[in-house]
């Protein structure tokens, strides 16, 4: 099975909560809430796979009561018999990918019983992204009470999956906090690195959800100065809105070297 490189132009505002929650303890809750609203996802699980053969369950959130047991079983041995494994490990580069569509016949009888019949899972979509030698494998599920993903929901997942995969990978990178992640992007990645230090400060506060008034108070400058720095920054970046600023950050998060 071959994976498919995904489009890289989702609307920034659609995944803003997940980006702002990177590094926070409530990241799993924010992520599953966003996925429910955007695409009707019932449960989300994230695994870290290494080329050396190790597997770990990093996140288990949603409406499957035995999700923790499934995560442990998958990380313990069943990752080796996952039919998506070849697609994951054949992938080269660091672009997020969307895995082949779910079909029960893809899985062995024991796998189907444990992970689908016993758990009530009736449908699954998945995305993944490699960061160095680690693959962050993000799985989206729906249970019997929800039914299978609709066409519109699948399309929505495909649209936001690049940003979701990048956000998940960034969150689970050791020691990364939201402010450190943004600071690193602004310090090292064009076009953000071309901004003046004060313009960078204002933009980072915008990305963290602060109003212009709150930015002025936090930085100890006038509201007029805040608005001026924002205007100059947007002009340098060739944008005119907060959503476009988010789009730049998200593109850098999942683009080449964005997670290193």
N, C-alpha and C positions, 0 to 999 in steps of 0.2 A: 504494500500500500504506500502511496506517495502522499506526503503532506502537501498542503496548499499554502503558498505565501498569501497573507491576508492584506486587504486594503489598509492604508494608513491615513485615513481622513475622517475618523469619527468626529462628531461634534464635541468640542472640549467640555462644554457644560454638562454633558451627559455623565461624565465620569469624575467630575470635580470632587465629590465627597470622598471617593477612594484615594485620589491623589493627596488631598489634604489630610487624610487619616494615616498616611504612610508613617511608620515608626511609632504609632500610638497603640495602646493596649486594646482599644475598641475597634481596631482595623477589621477583624472578622465580622463584627456586627454591622459595621458601616458597609462592608463589601456585599454581604448577603442582602441587606436592605436595598442597596442600589440594584443588584441583579434581579431581585424580585420586581422592582418597579419598572426596570427597563425591559426585561425579557421573560418575566414569569418563572424565573429559576426557583426551584424549591430547595435545593441543597447545593453547597459548593465544597469541594475538597481539593486541597493542593498537596502535591507530593514533590519532593526533591529527589531526583534521580541522578546518579553519577555514572560516568563512563566506566568506572571501576566496578560497578555492579551494586552499589549501596542504594537503599531507598528509605525515605523518611516521610511520614505524614506531618505536614506543617500546619494545616488548617482543616477544620471540620465544622461547618456551620450550616444550619438550616433545619429542615423538617424530617430528617431520617433519624429515628430514635437510636438505632444501632450504628450510627455513622462512625463513632469512635472504634467500634469493633471491626468494622469494614476497613477503616484506615490502617489499623494494626495488621490485619490479615493481608492486605495488599502490600504494605511495606515489608512484611515478614517473608512472603514467598510468591504471592500471586502477581507481583509486578513482572516476574519473569515470563508469565504466560499471557500477559496483556497483548491482544492483537495489534494494539497501537504502538507497541514497543519498536518494531522495525521502522515505522514512520518517524518516531521520535529520534532514533539513533542514526537514521540516514540523513537527518537534517544537518546542513552546514550553515555557518554564519549565525548572526545574533538577531535575525528578524523574527518577530512572533509568527507562529503558524497556527492554522486551524486543522485539527485532525479529521480524518474521514468520518462521514456520517455514521451514527450508531445503527447496528443491525444485530439482533440477538444471535444469529447464526455465526457471527464472527468469533464467539466465545465458546470455550469448551463447556461440557455439561456441568462439571463441578463449579466452575467459575460462574456460570449462569445462575445456578441454584443459590449460591452464597451471596452474590453481589446484586442480583436482580430479583429472583423469585422471593427469597427470604426477606429482602429489604423493601420490596414493593416498588423498586425503581422500574419505570417503563420507558424512559428515554434519557439520552445523554448527549451532550456536546462537550468538546474539549479543545483547549488551546495550550500552547506551550512556548517557552522561550529558553534558549541556552544562554547562560552567563558563565564564561570560561568553561569549566568541566562539569557544571551543574545545570540540570534541566529542571525548570519550574513548570510542572505539569498541572494545569488548572482544569478541573472537571465540573461541569454544570449538569444537575440532575432534575428530573421531575418524577414524582411518584404517581401511583395509580389514581389517587383522588384528584390529581391535576390533569391527567392525560398527557399525551405527547406534546412536544413543542409544536406550535403552529409555524407556518411558513414565515410570517412576519416576525415572530419571536426568534427564529433561527437567523434571519437576516439581521435582526438587531444585535444578536450576540456576535455575529461575524463583524459587524461594524465597530463594536466597542471592545472586542477581544484584544486588539493590539495594546490599547491603553490599560486594560485590566491585567494582562500578562506582565506588562512592564511595571505596573504599580505593585503587583504581588512580588515580583522579583526584587524590586527596590526595598519593599517592606522587610523582606526576610534576609536581606544582606546584613551581615553582622555589624552592629553599631550604628546603623544609619538612622538618623532622626529626621523629621520633616525639614527642619531648618538647615541641617547639614546637607541634605540632598539638594535643596534649592541653592544653598551657598556654593556647593561644588559646581552646579550647572552654570550659575552666573559667573563664577570665577574662571571657568575653563572652556565653556562652549559658546561659540559664535551662533547667533548674533548677540546673545545676552552679555557676553564678556566685553562687548564694545561699548556698553553703557557706562556712564560715570558711576563712581561709588554711591552717590546719593540717589541717582536714578535707579540703581540696582536695589537699594534699600526700599524705595517706594514700591517698586514692582514686586519685590518679595513679600511685602506687607499686603499688597493687593491679592497675590496668590494665596495668602493665608487667610483671606476673608475679611480684612479690616476695611472699614469705610474710610473715606478721605479725612473725615474729622478725627477718627481714631489714629490714623497714620500721623496726622499733624501733632496730636498730643503725644504719641509714643516717641516720635523723633524730635520733639521739641522745636518744631518749625511752624510757620503760619500755614493756614489753609491755602492761601494764595500760592505759597511756595510748593506745597504738596501738589497742587493742580498743575503748576508749571513743570515740575519734575516729571509728572506723569505724562503730560503732553509731549515734552521733549523725548522721553523714553519711547513713547508710541511712535513718534515721528522717525526716530532712529531705527526702530524695528519694522517700520512700514505697516503698522496696524492702527486700528481705530477703536478697539474694544477690549474689554477684559477677557471675553471668550477667545479672541485671537491670541492674547497673551498666553492663556492656558494651552491653546493649540500648539504654540511654539514649544512650551515646556514638555508637553506630552510627546511631541515628535522627537525631542532630544532624549526623553526617557527610553523610548523603544528603538531609537535609531542607532546606527553604528557607534560603538563605544559609549553609548548612553548609560550603560549600567556598570561600566568598569571603574 
